[in-house]
Amino acid sequence: MMKQKTVVAGALGECVHVAGVTNFLRLAESAGWRTIFLGPSVPIEEVVKVAKREKADMVGVSYRLTPETGERLLGEFAEAASELHEKGVRFAFGGTPPIVERARKIGFFERAFDGSEQSEAIVAYLKGKQTEASGEADFPQSTIERIQWKSPYPILRHHFGLPTMEATIDGIAKIADAHALDVISLGIDQDAQENFFHPERQDPRQKGAGGVPVRSADDYRALYQASRRGNFPMLRTYSGTDDFIKLAEMYRDTINIAWCAIPLFWFNQMDGRGPWDLEGSIREHQGVMKWYGEHNIPVELNEPHHWGMRDSSDVTFVVAAYLAAYNARAFGVKDYIAQFMFNSPPGLSDAMDLAKMLAVMDMVEPLQHDKFKVWKQSRIGLLSHPLDTDAAR
């Protein structure tokens, strides 16, 4: 069994600010480290003594006061801890940007953090992974690998699609540069969902209604190219309401689709969103599940919340969730994304809402086996958003 590593950390000298230290240790614990918090205003000698006594693998110190005083103090610390450094103990520093700049010049610390770093980057560092990511190869481009890479934090997904290609491309680039999301769900307009391969059925007056008006494979490639920067977020989009397999093939080839999202009972004549009758659409959707399963691409059935948004009973919601997962497994899906949309319908008490989701878990998780893995996705209810933007945030 691998020995658990130990990190000792505290605020150095006369510095009493420990929020950064405690956050660093919390992240270290999540990465599997044994942590020892020394507290505020720790003398240099005490840090060195505890590091030796606890056989620390890493020592973290923080200082957030005057840069000139901090530079002198860190120089003294480096001299006092040189023996530990020579024996292979790693040293990390955290502080304000001016002090971090001086700490880096000393050349003693393996890493110096100024507070601008993403939490997942710090966890990656603590796990011994590369953190100065700069290219696509540094960010996993498949859903399961991205989940495992970002653990213990969840991957983040959000819908995005504006009424023009130009605005959507610009927005995707900004989202990627901001490292805001791991997955961008392309919100495409209705003609892109239903009539992509049938331009004769498209209505020019409805262009951009409900999302970005993608009209060609090159449009999808342009959207994907806009995401090739920043933290290189993955893309996914709706599975459409017709020509399902042709769309699936194109999504794989143009945007490297992160996972498929498709209902079991919806997006057909029943809700007015597609040309198929109910039985026909169920068969088509099952075929889509089979195709994605054969290509080892995860599948999400965005099914139960459609019942919830229509004020169905909780029993119907739970049964729909079970049937969705059961069908995914039956048609060869290997990684199933179980969606838990809360507040659907709105007005449900928190206790009842949580009970409903726990019931779904109790029904779905026993379906797992070595070739069928369930991954959980939580969402807030689409009908629960306040109109006030501050309240919605």
Secondary structure, DSSP 8 states (H G I E B T S, - for coil): -----EEEEEEBTT----HHHHHHHHHHHHTT-EEEE--SSB-HHHHHHHHHHTT-SEEEEEE-S-HHHHHHHHHHHHHHTHHHHHTT-EEEEEE-HHHHHHHHHHT--SEEE-S-S-HHHHHHHHTT---S--SGGGS--SHHHHHHHHTTS---EEEE--SSHHHHHHHHHHHHHTT--SEEEE-B-HHHHHSTT-GGG--GGGTTTTSB---SHHHHHHHHHHTSSTT--EEEE---SSSHHHHHHHHHHHH--S-EE--SS-SSTTTTSSSS-HHHHHHHHHHHHHHHHHTT--EE---HHHHHTTT--HHHHHHHHHHHHHHHHHTT-SEEEEEEE-SSSTT--HHHHHHHHHHHHHHHGGG-BTTBEEEEEEE--GGG--SSHHHH-
